[in-house]
Amino acid sequence: MNDSDRHRLITEMLLETPFASVRDLQERLGVSPATIRRDIDKLHEIGKARKVYGGISANDVSATGRLSARPYDENRDIAVDAKRAIAEKAAGLVRDGDSIIVHAGSTCYQLGQQLARRNVRIYTNSMPLAAYLGEHGTCHLTLAGGELYREPGIIHDPSAGAPDFFASRFFLGTQGISAEGLLESHPLLTKAIGELSTRADEIVLLADSRKFSIQPRNIVLPLSRIGTIVTDDSLSDSGAKMLEDAGITILIAAIGVPS
């Protein structure tokens, strides 16, 4: 396989998932880590993708003109004000004594920070959130069991199935939203969300308005499964209509304004 063939295969992979590690590419292409790193350097140099820590990431805008999904380590530093406002608004849905599930993701991490010292029971599969709550929180914390998957930052046991934990609400984020439902590029997230969605009375989606322009390929949950969405005040009219048609309650967090 020559350089151009490898470069083509790598860019095709990035159409399906926003991030690929050096190990992922090595296993897929059957070449040495040194060769993969040279390929990454070249694709970054010619603007086909971006070199990031541990691997390669898709550019911000895909060939379709839509925003592309990003790995957790990059996504956590994007639209921080919107995510913080959404988390503050969502925290108002939680009552003292509640048992809730907080999924992995940067907006859910912000929610966990809001609830860290509340009298609540939190189940999470997020390694970053678990570390924060362990050090700074006083809430009752239950962790998912299994192995650590550093990208996308979750703890999961593929053979265990749904956890023995029941909650009033399951708070989750998403990489993208369409009329078909919530979208993710990472197959492990698709599996984990499907399992956790059976363990709560209501599913609450935390998603800033950018997510309506991001279209990963995997449908995780149909919109009909979502009870409430908390989003920011840049939600478009078309996005609002799509959510209303699906029967979803919309809560708007004003960016920069306390909820």
N, C-alpha and C positions, 0 to 999 in steps of 0.2 A: 504494500500500500504506500503510495507516494504522499508527499506533503499536501498537495491539493486535495487528494481524496480524504485525508484525515481532517483537513480544515472544513471540507464540506460536511462530513459526518458530525463534527463538533457543532457547527452552526445549526444543523438539523436537530441535534439533541437539545439545543437551547431554545428551540421553538416549542418543545414539549415540557421542559422544566427550566426554571430561570437560573439554576446554578448547577454546576457539575464540579466535583472535586477532582484533584489529580488522580486519585485512586479510581474514581468512577470511570474516568477517561482511559486510564491504563487498562482496566479490565475490559472495557468495551472495545478498545482498538488493538489490544494485544501488543503494545509497545512499551518501552521503558519510561520511567518517570522523567528522565532527562529529555526525551523526545517530546513528551506531553508538555513540559514547561516551555520548550522552544515553540511548540505550536501555539500555546497560550500567549506568549510574548508576541508572536507574529500577528495573531488575530486582534490583539489589543492595539498593536502598532497601526494596522490598516483600518481600524474602526469597526470591525465585524462583531466584536464583543469586548468585554471589559475584564482585565486581570484583577482579581480580588484575592484576599487572603485565603489560601487553601485550594484555589481553583480558578474558575472562570464564570462570569455572569453574563446574562443577556443584556443588551443595551436597554435604555429606558423605554424606547419606542420600538415596537415590533414591526415586521414588514407590513402588517395590516394597518399601521398607523395608530394602533392602540398602545397604551402603556403596558409594559411587560411586568410580570410578577418578579419580586425580589426575594433573596434569601433573608432569613430573620436578622442576621447581624447587620445587614444594610438597611432593611426596612424599619428597624426600630428608631432610626435617626431621621426618618422622613415624616412630615406632617405631624410633628410632635405636639404642637398647640392643639390641633384638632383632636388628636388621640387623648390628650389630657382632659379636654373639655368633655369628650364623649364618656370617658371613664368617670368623671365627676357626676355626670348626669345619671349614668348607670348605677352608681353607688347608691343613689336615692331609691332604687328599686329594692334594695336589700334591707331587711329588718333585722334587728337584734335577735339572735337565736336561730336565724335561718341556716339551712344547710345548702350550699351551692357548689356547683362545679365551675371552675375557671380554666378554660383551655389555654394552650400555648398561644403565643403571638404577642406582638408589641402593644396593642391596645388593651388586651386582657392583662398584660403585665402592669399597665397603668392602673387598671381597676384593682388588681391585687394590692398595689401600693395604697390605694384609697381605703381598703378594707383591712389592712394589716393589723390594726389595733382595735378592731371592732369585735363584738361578742358574736362571732359567726363561726360556722364550720366550713372550711374550704377544702375541697378535693381538687388537686391540680396534677397535670402531667407535664407541666412546664418546669424544666430544670432552672432557668433563670429566676422564675417567680418563687419556686421552692427555696432557693438559696436566699432570696431577699426576705421572705417571710420567716425563715429560720433564724436569721440574724436580727431582723428589725420588728417582727410581728409578735403579737400576743394572742392572735386568733387560734382556734383549734385547726391544726393542719393535718391533712391526710394526703399521702403521696401515692401516685401510681407506681406499681411495681414493674420491674423489667430492666431492660438495657437502656443506656443513654444513647440517643441518636443526636449528635451535636448539630447536625443540620437536618431537621428544623428545630433542634433544642428541646426534644421531648423525651420522656421516659415511657417506654412501651414494651409490653410483652406480647408479641404477635400470636402466641398460642393460648393466652389467658382468656380472651373474650372480654365482655363488659365487666366492669368492676362491681363489687358488692357494696355500692354506695348509692343512695337515693337522695335527690335534691329537689328543692322547689324550682330552681332555675339553673339552666346550663348556659353560661356566658361563653360565647366563642367569637372569634374573628374569622375573616376569610380573605383569600387573595383576590377574589373577583366575584362579581355578582352579575347575573344575566336573568332573563325571563325564565330560563330553565332551572335556575337555582344558584346555590353557592358553589364556587369553583375553586379548585386547588390543583397545583401542579405536582405535588409530592404524594405518591400513592400511600405512604404511611399515614399522612394526615387524613386522607380520605377514610382509611380503615379506623383510625382512632376516633374521629368525629362520629362516624356511624355507630360505633359501640357506645360512646358516651351519650349520644342523643336519646338512647332508650332509658336513661337513668334519671330523667328530670321531668317535672310537670310542664315546664315551659322552656322553650329555647329562645334566648335573647341574643341577637346579633349585634356586635359592636363593629361598625365599619365606617370609616371616613368616606367622603363622597368620591375620592379618587377610584375607589374599588369598582365603581360602575363602568370604568373605562379599562379595566384589566380583565383579560379573558383567558385564564388557564384552561386546560382541556378537560379536566376531570370534574364531573358533576358530583358533589358531595351530598347535598341535601336539596330537595325541591323547596321552592319558596313557601309552599303550603305547610311545611313543618315549622316555619319560623313564626313565633307569636309576636315578638316585638323587635324592632330595630332601633338602635340609638346611633344617629349619624350627625353630621355637622350641617351648618346652615348654607353650605354650597350645594346641597342636594338639588338636582335639576327637576323641572316639572315632569319630564318624561320618567325619570327615576322614581319620583313620588307616585306617579300614576301606576307604574308597574307594581310597586309595593302595595298600594291600596287595592289594586285589582286582585292581589293575592291574599287579601285580608289581613295584612300585617299592620300592627299599630306602630306609628312612626313617632319617635321622640327626637326632637331637634336640640342639639347642644350648640349654643352660640359661642363661636370661638372668641376667646379673650374676655368673655362675660361669665362671672361665677354662676353656677347652676343653682 
